[in-house]
Amino acid sequence: MAARPGLGRQLRLLIAGLLRLIGQLSALTGAELKANAGELRAPLMGLAAALALLLTALTLLLVATVLALAKLVGALAATLIVAVVAALAGWALAQHALARLAAIDLAPRRSIATLKAQVDRFAGPQKEAEHEQPDD
């Protein structure tokens, strides 16, 4: 079957369109990822400030607890008891914070949806043409 005149031109236009689409989607994906990453900044800054204050208060509270408990069970036992309880509480808080961070979705959902729609749009006429051609 001989190629129709203008087929090469149509192919060049299609390739140029696809390259332009890829460039636009690349820019959109970059902007979306930057916006999603920006959502992390405020919660992480708040968490850092809270941790600094809590560390100071916790240190003073733990020292007071060790001193009070040392009168009952001795200095070494009091220190061990307070350290174990503090370690367990810290672990629980860290698990909670990590779960909240894991819940933040950073995937470029809009870019993926746009790319899928564009691919379907470009593939649509080709799929219809394939179904219309009689088998030889």
C-alpha positions as a Markdown table, in Angstrom:
| # | Residue | x | y | z |
|---|---|---|---|---|
| 1 | Met | 0.0 | 0.0 | 0.0 |
| 2 | Ala | 1.5 | 3.4 | -1.0 |
| 3 | Ala | 1.8 | 6.1 | 1.6 |
| 4 | Arg | -0.7 | 8.9 | 1.2 |
| 5 | Pro | 0.7 | 12.4 | 0.5 |
| 6 | Gly | 1.0 | 14.4 | 3.6 |
| 7 | Leu | 1.4 | 11.4 | 5.9 |
| 8 | Gly | 4.9 | 12.4 | 6.7 |
| 9 | Arg | 3.8 | 15.9 | 7.5 |
| 10 | Gln | 1.0 | 14.5 | 9.8 |
| 11 | Leu | 3.5 | 12.3 | 11.5 |
| 12 | Arg | 5.9 | 15.2 | 12.1 |
| 13 | Leu | 3.0 | 17.3 | 13.5 |
| 14 | Leu | 2.0 | 14.4 | 15.8 |
| 15 | Ile | 5.5 | 14.0 | 17.1 |
| 16 | Ala | 5.9 | 17.7 | 17.6 |
| 17 | Gly | 2.6 | 17.7 | 19.5 |
| 18 | Leu | 3.7 | 14.8 | 21.7 |
| 19 | Leu | 7.0 | 16.5 | 22.4 |
| 20 | Arg | 5.2 | 19.7 | 23.3 |
| 21 | Leu | 2.8 | 17.7 | 25.6 |
| 22 | Ile | 5.7 | 16.0 | 27.3 |
| 23 | Gly | 7.4 | 19.4 | 27.9 |
| 24 | Gln | 4.2 | 20.9 | 29.4 |
| 25 | Leu | 3.5 | 17.8 | 31.5 |
| 26 | Ser | 7.1 | 18.0 | 32.8 |
| 27 | Ala | 6.6 | 21.6 | 33.9 |
| 28 | Leu | 3.2 | 20.7 | 35.4 |
| 29 | Thr | 4.7 | 17.8 | 37.3 |
| 30 | Gly | 7.6 | 19.9 | 38.6 |
| 31 | Ala | 5.1 | 22.6 | 39.9 |
| 32 | Glu | 2.9 | 20.0 | 41.5 |
| 33 | Leu | 5.7 | 18.2 | 43.3 |
| 34 | Lys | 7.0 | 21.6 | 44.5 |
| 35 | Ala | 3.6 | 22.5 | 45.8 |
| 36 | Asn | 3.2 | 19.1 | 47.5 |
| 37 | Ala | 6.6 | 19.4 | 49.1 |
| 38 | Gly | 5.8 | 22.9 | 50.3 |
| 39 | Glu | 2.9 | 21.4 | 52.3 |
| 40 | Leu | 5.5 | 19.5 | 54.4 |
| 41 | Arg | 7.4 | 22.7 | 55.5 |
| 42 | Ala | 4.8 | 24.1 | 57.9 |
| 43 | Pro | 4.1 | 20.9 | 59.8 |
| 44 | Leu | 7.8 | 20.0 | 60.0 |
| 45 | Met | 8.7 | 23.5 | 61.3 |
| 46 | Gly | 6.0 | 23.3 | 63.9 |
| 47 | Leu | 7.2 | 19.9 | 64.9 |
| 48 | Ala | 10.8 | 21.1 | 65.3 |
| 49 | Ala | 9.7 | 24.0 | 67.5 |
| 50 | Ala | 7.5 | 21.8 | 69.6 |
| 51 | Leu | 10.3 | 19.3 | 70.1 |
| 52 | Ala | 12.8 | 21.9 | 71.2 |
| 53 | Leu | 10.4 | 23.2 | 73.9 |
| 54 | Leu | 9.3 | 19.7 | 74.9 |
| 55 | Leu | 12.9 | 18.5 | 75.2 |
| 56 | Thr | 13.7 | 21.3 | 77.7 |
| 57 | Ala | 10.6 | 20.7 | 79.7 |
| 58 | Leu | 11.1 | 16.9 | 79.6 |
| 59 | Thr | 14.7 | 17.1 | 80.8 |
| 60 | Leu | 13.7 | 19.1 | 83.8 |
| 61 | Leu | 10.7 | 16.9 | 84.6 |
| 62 | Leu | 12.9 | 13.7 | 84.3 |
| 63 | Val | 15.5 | 15.1 | 86.6 |
| 64 | Ala | 12.8 | 16.0 | 89.2 |
| 65 | Thr | 11.3 | 12.5 | 88.8 |
| 66 | Val | 14.7 | 10.8 | 89.3 |
| 67 | Leu | 15.4 | 12.9 | 92.4 |
| 68 | Ala | 12.0 | 12.1 | 93.9 |
| 69 | Leu | 12.1 | 8.4 | 93.0 |
| 70 | Ala | 15.7 | 8.1 | 94.3 |
| 71 | Lys | 14.5 | 8.6 | 97.8 |
| 72 | Leu | 12.4 | 5.4 | 97.5 |
| 73 | Val | 14.4 | 3.0 | 95.4 |
| 74 | Gly | 17.9 | 4.4 | 95.2 |
| 75 | Ala | 19.6 | 6.6 | 92.5 |
| 76 | Leu | 20.5 | 3.9 | 90.0 |
| 77 | Ala | 17.1 | 2.2 | 90.0 |
| 78 | Ala | 15.3 | 5.5 | 89.8 |
| 79 | Thr | 17.4 | 6.5 | 86.8 |
| 80 | Leu | 16.8 | 3.2 | 85.0 |
| 81 | Ile | 13.0 | 3.3 | 85.7 |
| 82 | Val | 12.7 | 6.9 | 84.4 |
| 83 | Ala | 14.9 | 6.2 | 81.4 |
| 84 | Val | 12.8 | 3.2 | 80.3 |
| 85 | Val | 9.5 | 5.0 | 80.7 |
| 86 | Ala | 10.8 | 8.1 | 78.8 |
| 87 | Ala | 12.2 | 5.9 | 76.0 |
| 88 | Leu | 8.8 | 4.1 | 75.6 |
| 89 | Ala | 7.0 | 7.5 | 75.5 |
| 90 | Gly | 9.4 | 8.9 | 72.9 |
| 91 | Trp | 9.0 | 5.8 | 70.7 |
| 92 | Ala | 5.2 | 6.2 | 70.8 |
| 93 | Leu | 5.4 | 9.9 | 69.9 |
| 94 | Ala | 7.8 | 9.2 | 67.0 |
| 95 | Gln | 5.5 | 6.4 | 65.6 |
| 96 | His | 2.6 | 8.9 | 65.7 |
| 97 | Ala | 4.6 | 11.6 | 63.9 |
| 98 | Leu | 5.8 | 9.1 | 61.2 |
| 99 | Ala | 2.3 | 7.9 | 60.6 |
| 100 | Arg | 1.1 | 11.5 | 60.0 |
| 101 | Leu | 4.0 | 12.1 | 57.5 |
| 102 | Ala | 3.3 | 8.9 | 55.7 |
| 103 | Ala | -0.3 | 10.0 | 55.2 |
| 104 | Ile | 0.8 | 13.0 | 53.0 |
| 105 | Asp | 0.5 | 12.1 | 49.3 |
| 106 | Leu | 3.3 | 13.5 | 47.2 |
| 107 | Ala | 2.4 | 11.8 | 43.9 |
| 108 | Pro | 1.7 | 14.2 | 41.0 |
| 109 | Arg | -1.9 | 13.0 | 40.6 |
| 110 | Arg | -3.1 | 15.8 | 38.3 |
| 111 | Ser | -0.1 | 15.3 | 35.9 |
| 112 | Ile | -0.7 | 11.6 | 35.7 |
| 113 | Ala | -4.4 | 12.1 | 35.0 |
| 114 | Thr | -3.6 | 14.8 | 32.3 |
| 115 | Leu | -1.0 | 12.5 | 30.6 |
| 116 | Lys | -3.5 | 9.6 | 30.6 |
| 117 | Ala | -6.2 | 11.8 | 29.1 |
| 118 | Gln | -3.8 | 13.1 | 26.4 |
| 119 | Val | -2.6 | 9.6 | 25.5 |
| 120 | Asp | -6.2 | 8.4 | 25.3 |
| 121 | Arg | -7.0 | 11.4 | 23.1 |
| 122 | Phe | -4.1 | 10.7 | 20.7 |
| 123 | Ala | -4.7 | 6.9 | 20.7 |
| 124 | Gly | -8.5 | 7.2 | 20.2 |
| 125 | Pro | -8.5 | 8.0 | 16.5 |
| 126 | Gln | -5.9 | 5.4 | 15.8 |
| 127 | Lys | -7.9 | 2.7 | 17.7 |
| 128 | Glu | -11.0 | 3.6 | 15.7 |
| 129 | Ala | -9.1 | 3.5 | 12.4 |
| 130 | Glu | -7.8 | 0.1 | 13.2 |
| 131 | His | -11.3 | -1.3 | 13.9 |
| 132 | Glu | -12.6 | 0.3 | 10.7 |
| 133 | Gln | -10.0 | -1.3 | 8.4 |
| 134 | Pro | -11.1 | -4.6 | 6.8 |
| 135 | Asp | -8.8 | -7.6 | 7.3 |
| 136 | Asp | -7.0 | -8.7 | 4.2 |
